[in-house]
C-alpha cells in the first residue's frame, strides 16, 4: 500500500503525529505481508517484508532522535542533566578535575605565594 523506501530526511520534516500514523500504517502492512508469506504469497510481496521492516526502523529512529533533541533543549540551562544526555568521553576524563577546581588554591598556599613571591 505504501510507496517504496522511506528517506530519513523526508521523515525529519514531519510532525510527531504524522510519524506515529506512518508507523501504524507500516506495522499493519508488515502484518499483512506476513500473512501473505504464510499463505504462499508472490516473491515481490516476500521481498517487500525487508523494505517495510527497515522503514519501520527509520521512522522509530527519527522519532527517538526528535525526542532526544527536545530533551536536550529542555535541559540546556539546567545544572544537572540525565546521564544519557551527558557527553560520554572516558571514565577518567569524566572524573578529572574541572579547570576551576584545578586553579583553586588553599588559604595557606595563597599566603605563601603572597609572602614569598617568585624572585
KOLTI-168026 format. One record per atom (N, C-alpha, C, O): residue number from 1; atom name; x, y, z. Coordinates in nm, 4 decimals, always signed. Layout:
<rs>
NUM_CA_X_Y_Z
...
</rs>
This chain:
<rs>
1_N_+0.0824_-0.1208_+0.0000
1_CA_+0.0000_+0.0000_+0.0000
1_C_+0.0860_+0.1260_+0.0000
1_O_+0.0487_+0.2267_-0.0601
2_N_+0.2015_+0.1206_+0.0676
2_CA_+0.2868_+0.2399_+0.0790
2_C_+0.3934_+0.2347_-0.0299
2_O_+0.4417_+0.1277_-0.0671
3_N_+0.4291_+0.3536_-0.0804
3_CA_+0.5326_+0.3574_-0.1844
3_C_+0.6640_+0.3027_-0.1301
3_O_+0.6732_+0.2654_-0.0132
4_N_+0.7657_+0.2984_-0.2163
4_CA_+0.8943_+0.2358_-0.1839
4_C_+0.9585_+0.2803_-0.0545
4_O_+0.8913_+0.3143_+0.0429
5_N_+1.0911_+0.2789_-0.0565
5_CA_+1.1699_+0.3068_+0.0636
5_C_+1.1479_+0.4498_+0.1143
5_O_+1.1391_+0.5439_+0.0355
6_N_+1.1394_+0.4642_+0.2450
6_CA_+1.1266_+0.5972_+0.3061
6_C_+1.2653_+0.6579_+0.3226
6_O_+1.3623_+0.5871_+0.3499
7_N_+1.2738_+0.7880_+0.3060
7_CA_+1.4005_+0.8584_+0.3244
7_C_+1.3976_+0.9302_+0.4594
7_O_+1.2990_+0.9952_+0.4940
8_N_+1.5060_+0.9177_+0.5344
8_CA_+1.5118_+0.9760_+0.6689
8_C_+1.4962_+1.1284_+0.6648
8_O_+1.4298_+1.1861_+0.7509
9_N_+1.5566_+1.1934_+0.5655
9_CA_+1.5484_+1.3407_+0.5605
9_C_+1.4052_+1.3870_+0.5331
9_O_+1.3671_+1.4970_+0.5731
10_N_+1.3262_+1.3041_+0.4654
10_CA_+1.1846_+1.3382_+0.4437
10_C_+1.1059_+1.3202_+0.5734
10_O_+1.0144_+1.3971_+0.6029
11_N_+1.1427_+1.2177_+0.6501
11_CA_+1.0726_+1.1901_+0.7762
11_C_+1.0976_+1.3000_+0.8790
11_O_+1.0099_+1.3312_+0.9596
12_N_+1.2178_+1.3590_+0.8763
12_CA_+1.2534_+1.4602_+0.9773
12_C_+1.1649_+1.5840_+0.9694
12_O_+1.1485_+1.6545_+1.0690
13_N_+1.1081_+1.6114_+0.8528
13_CA_+1.0235_+1.7310_+0.8378
13_C_+0.8826_+1.7084_+0.8927
13_O_+0.8080_+1.8042_+0.9128
14_N_+0.8456_+1.5821_+0.9172
14_CA_+0.7098_+1.5519_+0.9632
14_C_+0.6934_+1.5738_+1.1131
14_O_+0.7906_+1.5742_+1.1887
15_N_+0.5672_+1.5920_+1.1546
15_CA_+0.5375_+1.6100_+1.2970
15_C_+0.5310_+1.4732_+1.3656
15_O_+0.5316_+1.3690_+1.3000
16_N_+0.5249_+1.4761_+1.4981
16_CA_+0.5220_+1.3514_+1.5744
16_C_+0.3978_+1.2683_+1.5419
16_O_+0.4054_+1.1462_+1.5283
17_N_+0.2820_+1.3368_+1.5295
17_CA_+0.1575_+1.2659_+1.4989
17_C_+0.1651_+1.1976_+1.3629
17_O_+0.1230_+1.0830_+1.3471
18_N_+0.2199_+1.2705_+1.2640
18_CA_+0.2338_+1.2128_+1.1297
18_C_+0.3250_+1.0909_+1.1324
18_O_+0.2977_+0.9907_+1.0663
19_N_+0.4343_+1.0997_+1.2097
19_CA_+0.5280_+0.9877_+1.2203
19_C_+0.4612_+0.8663_+1.2852
19_O_+0.4806_+0.7527_+1.2421
20_N_+0.3821_+0.8927_+1.3897
20_CA_+0.3126_+0.7825_+1.4582
20_C_+0.2134_+0.7158_+1.3631
20_O_+0.2011_+0.5933_+1.3606
21_N_+0.1431_+0.7976_+1.2850
21_CA_+0.0459_+0.7463_+1.1879
21_C_+0.1178_+0.6593_+1.0849
21_O_+0.0721_+0.5501_+1.0513
22_N_+0.2298_+0.7091_+1.0359
22_CA_+0.3117_+0.6358_+0.9385
22_C_+0.3570_+0.5022_+0.9962
22_O_+0.3554_+0.3998_+0.9280
23_N_+0.3977_+0.5049_+1.1235
23_CA_+0.4444_+0.3843_+1.1915
23_C_+0.3336_+0.2793_+1.1979
23_O_+0.3561_+0.1614_+1.1707
24_N_+0.2130_+0.3248_+1.2347
24_CA_+0.0982_+0.2324_+1.2418
24_C_+0.0710_+0.1711_+1.1051
24_O_+0.0483_+0.0506_+1.0941
25_N_+0.0731_+0.2548_+0.9997
25_CA_+0.0487_+0.2046_+0.8637
25_C_+0.1518_+0.0990_+0.8256
25_O_+0.1177_-0.0059_+0.7708
26_N_+0.2778_+0.1279_+0.8553
26_CA_+0.3850_+0.0337_+0.8214
26_C_+0.3692_-0.0978_+0.8974
26_O_+0.3919_-0.2053_+0.8419
27_N_+0.3304_-0.0888_+1.0239
27_CA_+0.3139_-0.2102_+1.1042
27_C_+0.1988_-0.2962_+1.0529
27_O_+0.2091_-0.4187_+1.0478
28_N_+0.0880_-0.2301_+1.0145
28_CA_-0.0244_-0.3078_+0.9594
28_C_+0.0164_-0.3709_+0.8265
28_O_-0.0194_-0.4853_+0.7982
29_N_+0.0907_-0.2968_+0.7453
29_CA_+0.1368_-0.3510_+0.6175
29_C_+0.2268_-0.4723_+0.6403
29_O_+0.2174_-0.5722_+0.5690
30_N_+0.3140_-0.4622_+0.7405
30_CA_+0.4041_-0.5731_+0.7711
30_C_+0.3252_-0.6970_+0.8122
30_O_+0.3558_-0.8080_+0.7687
31_N_+0.2235_-0.6776_+0.8959
31_CA_+0.1443_-0.7932_+0.9397
31_C_+0.0703_-0.8561_+0.8210
31_O_+0.0572_-0.9783_+0.8142
32_N_+0.0217_-0.7725_+0.7267
32_CA_-0.0435_-0.8251_+0.6063
32_C_+0.0560_-0.9046_+0.5216
32_O_+0.0238_-1.0112_+0.4692
33_N_+0.1770_-0.8508_+0.5093
33_CA_+0.2801_-0.9206_+0.4315
33_C_+0.3166_-1.0542_+0.4951
33_O_+0.3440_-1.1513_+0.4247
34_N_+0.3169_-1.0592_+0.6272
34_CA_+0.3483_-1.1853_+0.6969
34_C_+0.2387_-1.2882_+0.6722
34_O_+0.2655_-1.4078_+0.6603
35_N_+0.1135_-1.2393_+0.6647
35_CA_+0.0014_-1.3296_+0.6328
35_C_+0.0199_-1.3851_+0.4923
35_O_+0.0017_-1.5046_+0.4694
36_N_+0.0566_-1.2972_+0.3970
36_CA_+0.0808_-1.3409_+0.2590
36_C_+0.1916_-1.4455_+0.2541
36_O_+0.1859_-1.5401_+0.1756
37_N_+0.2930_-1.4271_+0.3393
37_CA_+0.4062_-1.5200_+0.3436
37_C_+0.3577_-1.6599_+0.3830
37_O_+0.3973_-1.7598_+0.3230
38_N_+0.2716_-1.6651_+0.4847
38_CA_+0.2202_-1.7936_+0.5336
38_C_+0.1303_-1.8587_+0.4284
38_O_+0.1357_-1.9797_+0.4063
39_N_+0.0461_-1.7744_+0.3628
39_CA_-0.0488_-1.8285_+0.2643
39_C_+0.0169_-1.8519_+0.1286
39_O_-0.0500_-1.8924_+0.0335
40_N_+0.1477_-1.8266_+0.1191
40_CA_+0.2181_-1.8512_-0.0068
40_C_+0.2044_-1.7371_-0.1037
40_O_+0.1524_-1.7548_-0.2138
41_N_+0.2505_-1.6197_-0.0644
41_CA_+0.2410_-1.5006_-0.1491
41_C_+0.3452_-1.4988_-0.2586
41_O_+0.4311_-1.5866_-0.2665
42_N_+0.3363_-1.3966_-0.3437
42_CA_+0.4317_-1.3833_-0.4533
42_C_+0.5682_-1.3391_-0.4008
42_O_+0.5811_-1.2895_-0.2889
43_N_+0.6699_-1.3589_-0.4857
43_CA_+0.8076_-1.3250_-0.4458
43_C_+0.8212_-1.1756_-0.4179
43_O_+0.8970_-1.1355_-0.3296
44_N_+0.7477_-1.0929_-0.4933
44_CA_+0.7581_-0.9477_-0.4739
44_C_+0.7081_-0.9079_-0.3350
44_O_+0.7637_-0.8184_-0.2713
45_N_+0.6017_-0.9760_-0.2885
45_CA_+0.5493_-0.9474_-0.1542
45_C_+0.6502_-0.9900_-0.0478
45_O_+0.6721_-0.9191_+0.0503
46_N_+0.7114_-1.1072_-0.0687
46_CA_+0.8076_-1.1579_+0.0297
46_C_+0.9297_-1.0668_+0.0384
46_O_+0.9822_-1.0435_+0.1473
47_N_+0.9750_-1.0153_-0.0753
47_CA_+1.0932_-0.9286_-0.0736
47_C_+1.0595_-0.7925_-0.0126
47_O_+1.1489_-0.7199_+0.0310
48_N_+0.9293_-0.7576_-0.0096
48_CA_+0.8890_-0.6271_+0.0445
48_C_+0.8961_-0.6266_+0.1974
48_O_+0.9042_-0.5197_+0.2580
49_N_+0.8932_-0.7436_+0.2602
49_CA_+0.8969_-0.7528_+0.4070
49_C_+1.0211_-0.6814_+0.4604
49_O_+1.0126_-0.6046_+0.5562
50_N_+1.1359_-0.7068_+0.3984
50_CA_+1.2608_-0.6453_+0.4445
50_C_+1.2525_-0.4933_+0.4340
50_O_+1.2922_-0.4222_+0.5263
51_N_+1.2006_-0.4433_+0.3208
51_CA_+1.1899_-0.2980_+0.2984
51_C_+1.1024_-0.2340_+0.4054
51_O_+1.1365_-0.1289_+0.4598
52_N_+0.9884_-0.2985_+0.4354
52_CA_+0.8954_-0.2435_+0.5352
52_C_+0.9591_-0.2437_+0.6736
52_O_+0.9439_-0.1478_+0.7492
53_N_+1.0304_-0.3511_+0.7070
53_CA_+1.0963_-0.3573_+0.8381
53_C_+1.1983_-0.2446_+0.8535
53_O_+1.2056_-0.1799_+0.9580
54_N_+1.2765_-0.2221_+0.7485
54_CA_+1.3766_-0.1149_+0.7532
54_C_+1.3092_+0.0221_+0.7627
54_O_+1.3594_+0.1123_+0.8297
55_N_+1.1952_+0.0365_+0.6951
55_CA_+1.1215_+0.1636_+0.7013
55_C_+1.0706_+0.1896_+0.8424
55_O_+1.0765_+0.3024_+0.8913
56_N_+1.0205_+0.0845_+0.9080
56_CA_+0.9751_+0.0974_+1.0473
56_C_+1.0922_+0.1431_+1.1348
56_O_+1.0772_+0.2310_+1.2198
57_N_+1.2085_+0.0822_+1.1126
57_CA_+1.3275_+0.1197_+1.1905
57_C_+1.3626_+0.2661_+1.1680
57_O_+1.3990_+0.3372_+1.2617
58_N_+1.3515_+0.3110_+1.0425
58_CA_+1.3822_+0.4512_+1.0110
58_C_+1.2885_+0.5459_+1.0850
58_O_+1.3323_+0.6450_+1.1434
59_N_+1.1593_+0.5146_+1.0822
59_CA_+1.0602_+0.6008_+1.1477
59_C_+1.0888_+0.6074_+1.2976
59_O_+1.0875_+0.7153_+1.3569
60_N_+1.1145_+0.4915_+1.3587
60_CA_+1.1431_+0.4872_+1.5028
60_C_+1.2698_+0.5657_+1.5356
60_O_+1.2759_+0.6351_+1.6372
61_N_+1.3705_+0.5546_+1.4497
61_CA_+1.4958_+0.6274_+1.4710
61_C_+1.4709_+0.7776_+1.4709
61_O_+1.5215_+0.8497_+1.5568
62_N_+1.3922_+0.8245_+1.3733
62_CA_+1.3634_+0.9683_+1.3648
62_C_+1.2843_+1.0137_+1.4875
62_O_+1.3113_+1.1202_+1.5430
63_N_+1.1861_+0.9324_+1.5301
63_CA_+1.1056_+0.9672_+1.6486
63_C_+1.1965_+0.9808_+1.7710
63_O_+1.1877_+1.0787_+1.8452
64_N_+1.2842_+0.8812_+1.7913
64_CA_+1.3750_+0.8842_+1.9070
64_C_+1.4710_+1.0020_+1.8999
64_O_+1.5010_+1.0653_+2.0012
65_N_+1.5192_+1.0311_+1.7786
65_CA_+1.6119_+1.1427_+1.7587
65_C_+1.5448_+1.2744_+1.7965
65_O_+1.6041_+1.3570_+1.8659
66_N_+1.4205_+1.2940_+1.7507
66_CA_+1.3468_+1.4163_+1.7820
66_C_+1.3233_+1.4280_+1.9323
66_O_+1.3342_+1.5364_+1.9896
67_N_+1.2911_+1.3153_+1.9953
67_CA_+1.2652_+1.3135_+2.1396
67_C_+1.3900_+1.3572_+2.2169
67_O_+1.3819_+1.4374_+2.3099
68_N_+1.5056_+1.3031_+2.1768
68_CA_+1.6317_+1.3393_+2.2432
68_C_+1.6655_+1.4863_+2.2225
68_O_+1.7123_+1.5534_+2.3145
69_N_+1.6412_+1.5369_+2.0997
69_CA_+1.6665_+1.6784_+2.0718
69_C_+1.5828_+1.7677_+2.1626
69_O_+1.6323_+1.8664_+2.2172
70_N_+1.4544_+1.7316_+2.1783
70_CA_+1.3662_+1.8102_+2.2647
70_C_+1.4130_+1.8053_+2.4099
70_O_+1.4081_+1.9060_+2.4806
71_N_+1.4583_+1.6877_+2.4543
71_CA_+1.5095_+1.6754_+2.5913
71_C_+1.6354_+1.7601_+2.6098
71_O_+1.6536_+1.8241_+2.7134
72_N_+1.7223_+1.7598_+2.5080
72_CA_+1.8440_+1.8415_+2.5155
72_C_+1.8085_+1.9891_+2.5312
72_O_+1.8699_+2.0603_+2.6106
73_N_+1.7089_+2.0345_+2.4548
73_CA_+1.6646_+2.1747_+2.4655
73_C_+1.6109_+2.2027_+2.6055
73_O_+1.6376_+2.3080_+2.6634
74_N_+1.5352_+2.1074_+2.6590
74_CA_+1.4741_+2.1241_+2.7911
74_C_+1.5804_+2.1369_+2.9005
74_O_+1.5668_+2.2182_+2.9919
75_N_+1.6872_+2.0552_+2.8904
75_CA_+1.7887_+2.0523_+2.9959
75_C_+1.9074_+2.1434_+2.9684
75_O_+2.0055_+2.1401_+3.0428
76_N_+1.9007_+2.2256_+2.8620
76_CA_+2.0172_+2.3055_+2.8224
76_C_+2.0705_+2.3941_+2.9349
76_O_+2.1910_+2.3945_+2.9600
77_N_+1.9839_+2.4690_+3.0032
77_CA_+2.0284_+2.5650_+3.1061
77_C_+2.0267_+2.5071_+3.2479
77_O_+2.0572_+2.5780_+3.3439
78_N_+1.9918_+2.3800_+3.2617
78_CA_+1.9831_+2.3208_+3.3944
78_C_+2.1226_+2.2856_+3.4484
78_O_+2.2184_+2.2685_+3.3729
79_N_+2.1301_+2.2756_+3.5816
79_CA_+2.2591_+2.2418_+3.6439
79_C_+2.2955_+2.0966_+3.6178
79_O_+2.4104_+2.0664_+3.5856
80_N_+2.1986_+2.0060_+3.6312
80_CA_+2.2240_+1.8635_+3.6114
80_C_+2.1451_+1.8119_+3.4930
80_O_+2.0324_+1.8547_+3.4685
81_N_+2.2060_+1.7183_+3.4185
81_CA_+2.1402_+1.6568_+3.3032
81_C_+2.1264_+1.5074_+3.3297
81_O_+2.2022_+1.4517_+3.4090
82_N_+2.0300_+1.4415_+3.2640
82_CA_+2.0237_+1.2954_+3.2735
82_C_+2.1526_+1.2345_+3.2181
82_O_+2.2160_+1.2914_+3.1292
83_N_+2.1903_+1.1191_+3.2711
83_CA_+2.3183_+1.0576_+3.2340
83_C_+2.3316_+1.0348_+3.0843
83_O_+2.4403_+1.0506_+3.0287
84_N_+2.2216_+0.9976_+3.0180
84_CA_+2.2314_+0.9667_+2.8752
84_C_+2.2429_+1.0914_+2.7875
84_O_+2.2681_+1.0804_+2.6676
85_N_+2.2244_+1.2108_+2.8467
85_CA_+2.2414_+1.3343_+2.7691
85_C_+2.3777_+1.3990_+2.7924
85_O_+2.4139_+1.4955_+2.7250
86_N_+2.4529_+1.3448_+2.8886
86_CA_+2.5862_+1.3995_+2.9158
86_C_+2.6862_+1.3452_+2.8145
86_O_+2.6655_+1.2380_+2.7575
87_N_+2.7964_+1.4205_+2.7918
87_CA_+2.8974_+1.3681_+2.6973
87_C_+2.9612_+1.2406_+2.7529
87_O_+2.9887_+1.2319_+2.8725
88_N_+2.9848_+1.1420_+2.6662
88_CA_+3.0348_+1.0124_+2.7096
88_C_+3.1813_+1.0192_+2.7506
88_O_+3.2159_+0.9810_+2.8624
89_N_+3.2683_+1.0676_+2.6614
89_CA_+3.4130_+1.0759_+2.6864
89_C_+3.4665_+0.9434_+2.7403
89_O_+3.4250_+0.8372_+2.6938
90_N_+3.5583_+0.9475_+2.8381
90_CA_+3.6063_+0.8247_+2.9015
90_C_+3.5858_+0.8405_+3.0516
90_O_+3.5651_+0.9517_+3.1003
91_N_+3.5914_+0.7318_+3.1237
91_CA_+3.5668_+0.7350_+3.2678
91_C_+3.6657_+0.8290_+3.3368
91_O_+3.6286_+0.9079_+3.4237
92_N_+3.7935_+0.8186_+3.2957
92_CA_+3.8973_+0.9023_+3.3564
92_C_+3.8716_+1.0508_+3.3287
92_O_+3.8882_+1.1351_+3.4169
93_N_+3.8307_+1.0816_+3.2044
93_CA_+3.8049_+1.2213_+3.1691
93_C_+3.6853_+1.2764_+3.2476
93_O_+3.6856_+1.3927_+3.2882
94_N_+3.5831_+1.1925_+3.2688
94_CA_+3.4656_+1.2390_+3.3439
94_C_+3.5003_+1.2666_+3.4901
94_O_+3.4404_+1.3532_+3.5538
95_N_+3.5979_+1.1916_+3.5425
95_CA_+3.6329_+1.2088_+3.6838
95_C_+3.7419_+1.3132_+3.7071
95_O_+3.7668_+1.3513_+3.8214
96_N_+3.8062_+1.3594_+3.6020
96_CA_+3.9143_+1.4574_+3.6158
96_C_+3.8595_+1.5884_+3.6716
96_O_+3.7414_+1.6196_+3.6569
97_N_+3.9493_+1.6653_+3.7369
97_CA_+3.9095_+1.7951_+3.7912
97_C_+3.8753_+1.8910_+3.6781
97_O_+3.9324_+1.8842_+3.5692
98_N_+3.7804_+1.9810_+3.7063
98_CA_+3.7469_+2.0843_+3.6077
98_C_+3.8545_+2.1920_+3.6115
98_O_+3.9366_+2.1941_+3.7032
99_N_+3.8551_+2.2816_+3.5130
99_CA_+3.9537_+2.3901_+3.5095
99_C_+3.9473_+2.4716_+3.6381
99_O_+4.0498_+2.5053_+3.6974
100_N_+3.8241_+2.5027_+3.6802
100_CA_+3.8050_+2.5832_+3.8007
100_C_+3.8623_+2.5121_+3.9231
100_O_+3.9316_+2.5733_+4.0043
101_N_+3.8331_+2.3830_+3.9359
101_CA_+3.8824_+2.3068_+4.0511
101_C_+4.0351_+2.2986_+4.0498
101_O_+4.0984_+2.3024_+4.1553
102_N_+4.0942_+2.2874_+3.9307
102_CA_+4.2397_+2.2794_+3.9189
102_C_+4.3072_+2.4094_+3.9618
102_O_+4.4142_+2.4073_+4.0225
103_N_+4.2445_+2.5222_+3.9300
103_CA_+4.3096_+2.6510_+3.9564
103_C_+4.2944_+2.6976_+4.1013
103_O_+4.3624_+2.7918_+4.1421
104_N_+4.2082_+2.6349_+4.1791
104_CA_+4.1861_+2.6791_+4.3175
104_C_+4.3078_+2.6516_+4.4049
104_O_+4.3809_+2.5548_+4.3837
105_N_+4.3282_+2.7392_+4.5041
105_CA_+4.4404_+2.7220_+4.5971
105_C_+4.3883_+2.7296_+4.7399
105_O_+4.2884_+2.7960_+4.7675
106_N_+4.4575_+2.6605_+4.8302
106_CA_+4.4194_+2.6672_+4.9707
106_C_+4.4588_+2.8033_+5.0260
106_O_+4.5407_+2.8739_+4.9671
107_N_+4.4003_+2.8396_+5.1390
107_CA_+4.4314_+2.9670_+5.2042
107_C_+4.5808_+2.9716_+5.2377
107_O_+4.6462_+3.0743_+5.2199
108_N_+4.6333_+2.8594_+5.2862
108_CA_+4.7750_+2.8511_+5.3228
108_C_+4.8644_+2.8774_+5.2015
108_O_+4.9626_+2.9511_+5.2104
109_N_+4.8289_+2.8157_+5.0876
109_CA_+4.9081_+2.8346_+4.9658
109_C_+4.9014_+2.9798_+4.9186
109_O_+5.0005_+3.0339_+4.8696
110_N_+4.7849_+3.0428_+4.9332
110_CA_+4.7689_+3.1833_+4.8938
110_C_+4.8619_+3.2725_+4.9767
110_O_+4.9265_+3.3629_+4.9237
111_N_+4.8675_+3.2454_+5.1080
111_CA_+4.9534_+3.3242_+5.1966
111_C_+5.1003_+3.3055_+5.1599
111_O_+5.1755_+3.4028_+5.1551
112_N_+5.1418_+3.1815_+5.1337
112_CA_+5.2808_+3.1533_+5.0968
112_C_+5.3182_+3.2259_+4.9699
112_O_+5.4271_+3.2822_+4.9584
113_N_+5.2251_+3.2241_+4.8731
113_CA_+5.2519_+3.2925_+4.7453
113_C_+5.2668_+3.4433_+4.7668
113_O_+5.3503_+3.5088_+4.7043
114_N_+5.1835_+3.4967_+4.8572
114_CA_+5.1844_+3.6412_+4.8823
114_C_+5.3163_+3.6825_+4.9512
114_O_+5.3775_+3.7826_+4.9138
115_N_+5.3586_+3.6056_+5.0507
115_CA_+5.4732_+3.6459_+5.1316
115_C_+5.6076_+3.6038_+5.0722
115_O_+5.7104_+3.6640_+5.1033
116_N_+5.6077_+3.5014_+4.9876
116_CA_+5.7326_+3.4560_+4.9221
116_C_+5.7136_+3.4565_+4.7703
116_O_+5.7027_+3.3505_+4.7087
117_N_+5.7096_+3.5734_+4.7112
117_CA_+5.6870_+3.5757_+4.5653
117_C_+5.8064_+3.5189_+4.4888
117_O_+5.9169_+3.5085_+4.5419
118_N_+5.7814_+3.4821_+4.3616
118_CA_+5.8879_+3.4289_+4.2775
118_C_+5.9906_+3.5388_+4.2531
118_O_+5.9540_+3.6516_+4.2200
119_N_+6.1213_+3.5062_+4.2697
119_CA_+6.2247_+3.6099_+4.2510
119_C_+6.2445_+3.6383_+4.1053
119_O_+6.3270_+3.7223_+4.0694
</rs>
